[in-house]
Amino acid sequence: MVLAGMTLAVWTLARQLGERAVIAQSRLLAGQVGERIRECVITRIEMISQIRREWSLGGIRDDQTFATRVDALLATFPGYLAINRIDEDGVLTFVAPRHANQAALGRNVSERPVAAAEYQRTLAERRPRLTPPIELFQGGTGIAAYVPTELSDEPPMTLNGVFRTESLIRACLGEDDVGTYALAIRDGERPLFTRDLPDSVTDLGVETTLPVHNRTWTLRVVPVRSAVDATLEPQRLVLINGLILSAFVAALLFVLLTMRAYARDRALLVAQQQKEERERMNAKLQQVQRMEALGQLAAAVAHDFNNLLTVILLSADSIPVHGHPEAQRGVKDIEEAARRGVALAKELVTFGKGDVSAPAKLDLAAVVNDMRGMIVRLTGPMLDLELAVTKEPAPLLASKTQLEQILVNLVVNAVAAMPDGGKLTVTVTLADGKPQLSVADTGVGIPPEVLPQIFEPFFTTKAAGEGTGLGLATVYSHVQRMGGTLDVDSTVGAGTRFTATFPPA
């Protein structure tokens, strides 16, 4: 009886530890999913701000250009219902896409008191704001974002992003597998998104807050019974084995009443077996918990890796290779390698079931030398290639993936600028002790009136379907994130030189 009681006590303690492990896993998942949703929503509002900046700079000045830019944005970033323009009187003067949002055209924001309050605060504070869940002019409920233009803009207006929260959250989650967890997101007490699953264990659920501009959302993650049982299975084995062991020891003690000498040795053996059994079960429990955490991490990494591979595929598809067989073969190699990477990412997600890499100290010269073969394939036989890489170390703090992406995008742009041949020069030097990467071509050059726009997302001078307009925008973003500067020097008919200078490590 004493041993059985001890077994129950050990099982109770082990179960408590198992439940804490489940809660820890849920908290880890909530943090990962919450940050992904938060970054996703903020990115979509930032894309509206990007359209606002293009409007302020004169890149968009008519309805057709506005609608085309909105269509491109919606195709790249799913989750939007509409992006509209609101005049200074609060009237929706233009909606896009028009067909799905015709009911909102000509309506006044003041018809929705909650939305009107956030709209007025947007005008007063001159910064983006989000509404809580409201009744939409298009029907149903959702949320709206208001992004003001500059005070100097004529005519003055406000950009209005509209989202159905169900579609928005599902777009943010993407292919992430959180199938063994129920999710709920609310704004205060107002629900934004709910995915209920049968047999959810609400006692083991966790909550985390998501600050999104002026709103604070709450994400609740609740595991289902099957996931909890899988984690607690070792504890059940402890109880069963412990009870079996208790019965065995009880029978043994009955025999030992008449065999005192044998009893002492046998008791020591049983005690040793119990100790080894507990150690084995604890080791098994720790292994299960480690594998659960590893699976969650693999799924998260695979999601971000898949996003990078998607950019590679889009960039490869936009490279102009018509009439260049070697370039065509090179692009096919790139696309095939990227698709293999996508397949690997999906395998990681399947394994997981449940940031961009951290900066590291790298040698810019070594990274460029390692990519020499890829640069040669990208250049092709029609171009002269010169690689001038310093023999001195050029240390910097950067993500290797982002650094490689900077080089590939600059080389691809340079090759595209020389359709009739020319010379491509890639240089790595130390300028006043700072690592410096330079990519120069003898191509067509960039017209002065186009130069101020080349780093804007989605801006491209290529024909429709031949470019995404994200290559130089990505380069500029990565260089700034690393604390560096990106300079461009171009002469029409003579060529272009891009120079990225990074702080030394």
Order of alpha helices (4+ residues) and beta strands (2+ residues): alpha-alpha-beta-beta-alpha-beta-beta-beta-beta-alpha-beta-beta-beta-beta-alpha-alpha-alpha-beta-alpha-alpha-beta-beta-alpha-beta-beta-alpha-beta-beta
